């Protein structure tokens, strides 16, 4: 992998949500065989999803040295935890180190805010995602739905997807 000469990350505005939806939708078929059908709208997104999620999350877009918008990360701050809800690359830009750059940015922003950890959920059959998260240093905190839903007084209830596990990265 040849490192990008420059990689920039900018806060997304509402118009950028169309790009973000394209990033997410570019890998939707990877999730279809493993995700509960009721949760697919979180992986195959539309205009309604864009409006709802823009209002509740801080989205950022990563751009490579060739000025290609390559991926997104979303962050929400709950107490001392930063929740990374969406870490998505355009499927054509996977494996180029961009996901790590986005997570480095989330780590920087979280440390700047004085957070203790970053958390995310991932499906155990999304091997590509789990591999990247564990390589970065995330560890599985909970597998059972009951434990995830009770975590931090129900913090994950609005975000839980059936069968997903909770991962944590200590800052």
N, C-alpha and C positions, 0 to 999 in steps of 0.2 A: 504494500500500500504506500503510495507516494503521498506525503503530507501536503495538505492545501497550503499555498503560500499565504493566503489570507482567508479568514473565515469571520464573517460578521454576524452579529445577532442583534435584531431590532425588535422592539415591542410592536406587536401587531395592532393594526387598527381594524375597524369593522370590515372595510373593503378587503383586507388581507384574509378574512375568513374563507373566501372562495378558494384561495391557494391552500389554506390549511385543510379544508374539506377535500381537496384533490390529493394531498399527501395521505390523509387517512383512507380515503376511498381507493387509493392505488394498491393497498394491501388487504382490502376487505375480504377478498376471496381466500386469503390465508387463514382468516378467522372463521369463515363460514362452517367448515367441518368440525370445529372444536367448541364454538361458542353456543350457548343456549340461544335458540331463535329469538326469544324475547329480548336478548341483549344485543342482537345484531345492529340495531339502530345506533349503537355507540361506535360501530366499526364501519358502517356504511351510512354516511351522514348526509343530511339535507339542509335546506334553508332554515327550517325550524330549529334543528340542532345548532346551526351557526348562531342564531340570535340568542338562544338560551345559554349556550356555553360562553359566548363572548361577554355576556353580562356577569357571569360568575367566576371566570378564570382569567388569569393573566397569561396571554399567549405571546410567544416570541417566534420569530422566523429566522432560521439560519441560512446564510447565503455563502456560497463557495467563492473561490478566487476567480471563477469565470462568470460571476454575477448570476449564477443559477440559484434560485430559491430551492433548497434541498430538503428542508424538514422543519419541524415545529416541536416545541415543548410548552406545556402549560403548567402553571404553578398556582397553588392556593396556600395560604398560610392559616394554620389552625393552631393556636397556642404556640408551642415550640416546635411543631412539625410543619414541614413543607410537603404538601401533597402534589406529586407529579402525576397529573391525570392523563396527559397525552404526550408521549414521546414517539413521534412518527417521522419517518423519512419517506420521501418519494421512493417507491420500490426500485427505481433505476439508480438510486444513490446509496443503497444499502452496502455496507462493507468498506466504506471509504473513511471511516473515523469520525463521521459527522455526528453520529449519536453520542459518542464520548464527548465531543465538543459541546453539544447541547447540555449533557449532564454536568460537565464542568461548569458551565454557565449557571445552571440551577444551584450547584454547590456554592459557587461564589456569591450568588444572590442570597442564598439561605444563610451563609456565614455572616454576610453583611448585616442581615436582619437579626442575628443572634439566635438562630434556630438551633435545636439540638439534633434534629434528624430530618431526613427526607424519606417519605414513604410512597409506595405505589402498589398497585395490584397487577398481577399477571396470571394468565392461564397456564397451568402446568404443561399443557401440550403446545404452547407457543415457545418451543425450544429455542428459536432464534432470539426471542426477547429475553428469556431466562438466562441464556448464555451471556448476553451482553450485560445484563444487570448484575449477575454474579461476578463477572470479570471486573466490573467497575467497583465492586465491593458491597453490593446489597446482599443481605442475608434474609432468608425466609423467617418471618416472625410467626405467622399463623397460616394454617391450612384449612382449618374448620370454619365453616360459615358462622357458627355461633360465636367463636372467638373474634373473628373479624368484625362482626356486627356489634359486639360489646366493647371493642377497642376504643379507649378514650371516650367513654360515655356515648357510643354510637356514632362517632365521627364518620365512619365509612358507610353508614346506612344509605345515604343518597348515591353513593358511587359503586357499591358492591355489584359485581356481576357473578352469576351462578358459576360455582366451581373455581373461581379465581382465588389465588393465595396473596397474602399481604407480605411485602418485602420492605425492609428498612435499611437505611444507610445512616450510620451514626456520624455526626459531624464532630 
